[in-house]
Every structure is written in structure tokens, then in C-alpha cells.
Amino acid sequence: MVFWKRRMKTSFNVNNGYSCMFWTMVGFLLLLVIGLLDYYTGTEVSCSLFYVFPIALISWLISW
């Protein structure tokens, strides 16, 4: 079982050697940009769905 977990971690390494702090900062910057776009578009356009992308990206990359 330990071999399988180690094998999964090495075969699905998607963060390409970048640190968790780097991906966290990228996620916060993406959230900031989306938040500003959401603020400036007002109530005419809903950007709620776009908030999912940075959160999913960070969750995926930091979990490995």
C-alpha cells in the first residue's frame, strides 16, 4: 500500500517543481483579478462561476 501511494505521488506530479507558496500566491492573484472584474462589471454580469477555477487549481496543485 505504501508503494502504491508513493508511485501515485511521483507519477502525477503536476506542480512542476514549484513550491506550494508559489501556487498559493498565483491563486490569490487570480482571485484578486476575478474579484476586480466582478466588481467593475457590476450586477449586469455574474462572475461567480469563475471563482471556482483558482480554488480548484490551488486545491489540486497543493494537495500533491
ABEGO torsion letter per residue (X at the ends): XAAAAAAAAAAABAAGGBBAAAAAAAAAAAAAAAAAAAAAAEAABBAAAAAAAAAAAAAAAAAX
